[in-house]
Amino acid sequence: MVPAEDSAESGTHSVILSQLNIYMALLEEVQCRYSLACKNLVSLLSSAENSSTAQTHYSQFFLKRGKRTDDDNRIIQAYHECCQLQVDAEAFFQLSFFINK
């Protein structure tokens, strides 16, 4: 029975390694998407900051707590995307760490 147990253990080990490789590939993809999303957010914030009307616009926004512009919505959406991708990356990292134990 020892050879059968070795075979089963070897099969389980290869399944775990296969799953770990899949999770690591997913983690790499999420990290890449996170990096791109952060660059997009930085770009949006830079263009908003460099805008000639930025100071006036944001002063008015905070004073009035008024309507958001399309630029505001794009910045907020990019920020939320970065946050979600960071959560996803952490989940894949934790999962791969758990499987690797």
C-alpha positions as CSV (number, residue, x, y, z in Angstrom):
1,M,0.0,0.0,0.0
2,V,2.9,2.3,0.4
3,P,3.3,2.9,-3.4
4,A,-0.3,3.8,-3.7
5,E,0.0,6.3,-0.8
6,D,3.1,7.8,-2.4
7,S,1.2,8.1,-5.7
8,A,-1.8,9.8,-4.0
9,E,0.5,12.1,-2.1
10,S,2.4,13.0,-5.3
11,G,-0.8,13.7,-7.1
12,T,-2.0,16.0,-4.3
13,H,1.3,17.7,-4.3
14,S,1.2,18.4,-8.0
15,V,-2.4,19.7,-7.7
16,I,-1.3,22.1,-5.0
17,L,1.7,23.2,-7.1
18,S,-0.6,23.7,-10.1
19,Q,-3.0,25.8,-8.0
20,L,-0.2,27.8,-6.5
21,N,1.1,28.6,-10.0
22,I,-2.4,29.7,-11.1
23,Y,-2.8,32.0,-8.1
24,M,0.7,33.4,-8.5
25,A,-0.1,34.2,-12.2
26,L,-3.4,35.9,-11.1
27,L,-1.5,37.8,-8.4
28,E,1.0,39.0,-11.0
29,E,-1.9,40.1,-13.3
30,V,-3.7,42.0,-10.5
31,Q,-0.4,43.7,-9.5
32,C,0.1,44.8,-13.1
33,R,-3.4,46.1,-13.3
34,Y,-2.9,47.9,-10.0
35,S,0.2,49.6,-11.2
36,L,-1.5,50.8,-14.4
37,A,-4.5,52.0,-12.4
38,C,-2.2,53.9,-10.0
39,K,-0.4,55.5,-12.9
40,N,-3.8,56.5,-14.4
41,L,-4.9,58.0,-11.1
42,V,-1.6,60.0,-10.7
43,S,-2.0,61.2,-14.3
44,L,-5.6,62.4,-13.6
45,L,-4.6,64.1,-10.4
46,S,-1.6,65.8,-12.1
47,S,-3.7,67.1,-14.9
48,A,-6.4,68.4,-12.5
49,E,-3.7,70.0,-10.4
50,N,-2.1,71.7,-13.4
51,S,-5.3,72.9,-14.7
52,S,-5.6,76.7,-14.8
53,T,-9.0,76.6,-13.2
54,A,-8.1,73.9,-10.7
55,Q,-7.6,76.2,-7.7
56,T,-10.8,78.0,-8.4
57,H,-12.7,74.8,-9.1
58,Y,-11.7,72.9,-6.0
59,S,-12.1,76.0,-3.8
60,Q,-15.6,76.3,-5.1
61,F,-16.3,72.6,-4.7
62,F,-15.3,72.5,-1.0
63,L,-17.1,75.8,-0.3
64,K,-20.3,74.7,-2.0
65,R,-20.0,71.0,-1.7
66,G,-21.5,71.2,-5.1
67,K,-21.9,68.9,-8.1
68,R,-19.0,66.8,-9.3
69,T,-17.5,67.4,-12.7
70,D,-16.6,64.7,-15.1
71,D,-12.9,65.1,-14.0
72,D,-13.9,64.6,-10.4
73,N,-15.9,61.4,-11.3
74,R,-12.9,60.1,-13.3
75,I,-10.6,60.7,-10.4
76,I,-13.0,59.1,-7.9
77,Q,-13.5,56.1,-10.2
78,A,-9.7,55.7,-10.7
79,Y,-9.2,55.9,-6.9
80,H,-11.9,53.2,-6.2
81,E,-10.3,51.0,-8.9
82,C,-6.9,51.3,-7.2
83,C,-8.4,50.4,-3.9
84,Q,-10.3,47.4,-5.2
85,L,-7.2,46.1,-7.0
86,Q,-5.1,46.5,-3.9
87,V,-7.7,44.4,-2.0
88,D,-7.7,41.8,-4.7
89,A,-3.9,41.6,-4.7
90,E,-3.8,41.1,-1.0
91,A,-6.4,38.3,-1.2
92,F,-4.4,36.5,-3.9
93,F,-1.2,37.0,-1.9
94,Q,-2.8,35.6,1.3
95,L,-4.3,32.7,-0.6
96,S,-1.0,31.8,-2.2
97,F,0.7,32.0,1.2
98,F,-1.9,29.7,2.7
99,I,-1.5,27.2,-0.1
100,N,2.3,27.3,0.1
101,K,2.2,26.3,3.8
